[in-house]
């Protein structure tokens, strides 16, 4: 079936998969968001431990999605992998360090003789949740604002700024998505706790936290939207040349109404989830909110990659900008990987099944305090 | 590319992968050992087996966490530090990494959560299945990353496309079924099984020495020693196949492994020896200060024929017309032709001169197999650090044989005698745990140092593969990794030691 698709169709197919992965990853950032709420939502150690254990059963899925995001980009768009990871060296390294420290923290936090002490591992989780997510948002924001690199005829890339990616922090507009993502992850984290932990005090405090975080999220997210929808974008003409087109991203939404519908539906679902939680004390809104985040982020990534758009623009040399056409794997590889992608529904299926099996019974104080509990 | 940049980038990659591989092997093997134990628990219903399972599972989790922490960087480091490489071969190399994520990592991470937190939440059967799936998932991930590594050692199933300036996959099955990849996979997971067995046998020995939880320690020991004995035989066979593949595809590495400067027929293998530090390609000094050689074995190991000619470093560098071995100088000339033809092709395409482009393409195709040699400065550059490769190889082999003997002894004694009377054996087993790690890292040093200067064998030397970045950046990240990983390792060992001291009854 995949051999019948043209190279362009395969490139679009793979951009859709990458976008979906991006969406799923942002949903899984509820783990990071939850990590930043550990102190704010707990009144004592047991409550904190309940929250850590609630997140601890999920953190690896998010982590793995990030790893897969890297692998899938390598396989499907290797020029992005080489240009961005090699070029924006410090941003990616900083993000990776934030995730390295996350990976040990759950397991080691309350183990006896853990060398750094419990507090340190909790700080690790806090750093991962705030700085890691913020930097991810800033890195994704450069898909719209551009970076400074040059690509030679061998497709070897040369980053033109010695800050190696950290220069993105000099553009305040990149902060908008960074902070929007931080606050979104906090909202999702709180929604997850409300659903996963059967303990009123935590649920109550989580609802309160959402109120502030939602306002903060909306301010940054709307700011981001206004910026992106009114800014010039990086478009591709018939010969493959890149040029600046005013209102490109707004135009993309209007020419791809399905993508726009996804985006609007996603945002509406996040807002609905928050509203239902705050107003009606609903406890299962992580599903609506999470799905909403997946839809909105997927749509945003589709917007920046499809419809003849350069998704990783170079402001140093416009023609070096990356498009899904000039940065992808070969037809053969995309086809092979297309067949591999058929496994994705199966993988999602067993994740959902295991998740359901594990979360049928909510986390309770009794479970955490049980003598034979394997706690984080 | 500046030399210091290449050296720091190599050092960082070596550091991060050596650290990562301190944790991977235990995950590979202990996953199965724990699954065996839980299977016995489910079959017998004996609660003591559940305790055994939980004890080893706790140690598995402590190790797993730091394995994950050190692993994420490996997924991105090809891009961050070897960007040119990532483009040049990303069309082939990226695929196994992505497949690893889809097929293996999610399996591991999903069922890991069930394995640890599902005891009272899911059925016994589903829990057992989850434990098995974690073991299978981690071994599957090893499969894909070793397919990727095998491909760098011996690139197959691709063609060079001058328009995109990269190698493109032409046959997926050639890539994953490459004999180099398959033998590398088998040998590496085998080493993981042996390390995990050493770990289980060693810690059980310590518990017996301390007279703690004897019944459970003995049961663990039997499982560990049985698994260890079988798998140590297996790594000897898979090691033999690996050496055979090295002989066929990377003869320079084989010569370095043996410190063989002059090629010969009926070549023997050095069982124990010391290299002569004054030996160079240019002089005629003896290669060894002393050596104990087992005749014929190298010819047999390399080519499965005791009369086979095994080329030495001198043959491979200077050429040997009698044996039909091309000199490196000639390869460099061919490589330079390929590099030049590639540039001419690009220029001709740019100028829309199809005729010239076709001519250049023909020259390029003819010499493409030597493309990477075009970037080498002198023929000697093709020789890896001989001493490091030689000693690592011999250390690995000697330790491998010791492990087999140890498992056989332990298994015999624990079955037929009273093991607590054999203190020397118990102590040897305990002290063999670090030896297992040393052997595994030595194996990687042979595989990776032994193939220098290549990032991709014959096609791309490390100097071309590296990211264009000032070396200061890489130096800083190198030290950041060194400090962070060392600190985490200390934490891991301290936590692990504490849990072991608590013993089976400690509540895990």
Interface residues (C-beta under 8 A of the other chain):
Chain A: X53 X56 X57 X58 X60 X61 X63 X64 X66 X67 X68 X70 X71 X72 X73 X74 X75 X76 X78 X79 X81 X82 X83 X84 X85 X86 X87 X89 X90 X92 X93 X96 X97 X99 X100 X101 X102 X103 X104 X106 X107 X108 X111 X112 X113 X114 X115 X116 X153 X154 X155 X156 X157 X158 X159 X162 X164 X329 X330 X332 X333 X336 X337 X340 X341 X343 X344 X347 X350 X351 X354 X355 X357 X358 X360 X361 X367 X371 X372 X374
Chain B: X54 X58 X61 X62 X64 X65 X66 X68 X69 X70 X71 X72 X73 X75 X76 X78 X79 X80 X81 X82 X83 X84 X85 X86 X87 X90 X91 X92 X93 X94 X95 X97 X98 X99 X100 X101 X102 X103 X105 X106 X107 X108 X109 X110 X111 X112 X113 X114 X116 X117 X118 X119 X120 X121 X122 X126 X130 X161 X164 X165 X166 X168 X169 X170 X172 X346 X467 X468 X469 X470 X473 X477 X480 X484 X487 X488 X490 X491 X492 X494 X495 X497 X498 X499 X507 X508
